[in-house]
Amino acid sequence: MSHTKTTTAGPASGRPGGGAGTPAAPSATTPAQRWTFLGIISLGLFLVGADNSILYTALPVLRDELQTTALQGLWIINAYPLVLVGLLLGTGTLGDKIGHRVMFLTGVSVFGVGSLLAAFSPNAWMLIAARAVLGFGAATMMPATLALIRQTFTDVRERNTAIGIWGSVAVVGAASGPVMGGFLLEHFHWGTVFLINVPVAVAILVATAAYAPANYADPSRHWDVLSSVWAMLTMVGAVMAIKEIANSEGSAGLVLGSVGVALVGAVLFAHRQNLLKRRGMPALLEFAIFRDRMFAGGTLAAMFAMFVLAGAELMTTQRFQTSGGFSPLEAGLLVASAAVPAIPASILGGMNLHRLGFRTLITGGFVIGAAGVATVVWAVPDQPLWAAVIGLGLVGVGSGCVMSVSSSAIIGSAPESKAGMASSVEAISYEFGTLLSVAILGSLMPMFYAMRAPAEVAHDVDHGVDHPVFGAAAADAYDTGYLLVLVIGGVVAVVAALVTAWCFRGNPKEAKYSAHE
């Protein structure tokens, strides 16, 4: 099971697998082997998800330890998903070329190295750079996990269950990050939030060597690095523009420059895809794939779900530490109330897709999530803490329902020859949702705070509540900003429910590629 098998390009096998010419004959032939391997790659996915949110509870500590500014704090969080999103399209296609098993092992190795660099970063900018390395490792690893599931689980219902478990791991990883971070911060140095990844990465490498299916590579597949560069340029420009637009003291020149960079990157990316098609080479992203309602609906569902979940997590951990007096661990445990119900919701959703259908699970999940956000908004000002816990639990249930089957919609509705591309789009949709949430809500929070806080502390969203005279007024302003960003997240959930209700009209119960759509 540890050998590498190279195949030549040819017609698709018609079975779930990597890309064109990549046979999906898994080495793990017994159920025990298949489910054990699912556990291994899910552990890698857990690291990817947890690292996205593990710093939510660490930002106040980093401000004191590394003297980070508010802008540096946002970039410490966003450097990871930014690199991840910018590279995902290319790494998915590269996996078709050199094999997804090799990509998974490479990604885990880079992730371990990036974790060491982050753990011992002496300043904020070094930490930002290390987070970018972590993003590179995650971008290499993440598409491979889903592609390997598709190769390993050939039975449709078994694969839906496996993807449901995979989706629950993504949810739990994202929701567990604040708890892990809070616990480690209360007992150890802040660098341990990264150092803990290293032994896990080593264990994954050893287990993969023992249980992974053979590496099926197709050297004839084309991989275009220039497309990844233009995609990254587009993402950096867009995120910078969002941050500056939401910044009350932002520079108009920087906004225009960032928008210009994003537009230039997008135009060059689109031109490059058209050029590749004219040359008879596969494009990194074919926009025609989004004409399929199920594929587009699954992509939007995953993106919106992470926007709501990540925004609720980030803002809640910050609010209860900054103006609520919670320790990092207490704030992490509060947010974890979204993780516990997400696990059964995600697993049961994947197992019962053939009974309930996509529309019931995805649109219904967003309705539940919106109700959860509304409950938190109602509970925080005057109600007991348990009411906010219930609201966060509903957010977790809704997110679990959506994520359990949105991946099945994306992967199942894509043509066999574009499995790697579909895996990358699926991964991007989750990470882009997180990226947008942190960029938009994380930038709006200081602006909302500054609008309500006394002038003496309006510039200091992080420490205004500690002011001996204006601390109470600053706390009220912070709470107002927190509730406003939550309302935005709730509105996004409602919009997502309406959009996905249209995309999945008829409530299909199985994702099939339809060439005519």
Summary of the structure (lengths in Angstrom):
residues: 517
radius of gyration: 22.0
end to end distance: 39.1
largest distance: 73.4
contacts: 2108
relative contact order: 0.14
helix: 77%
strand: 1%
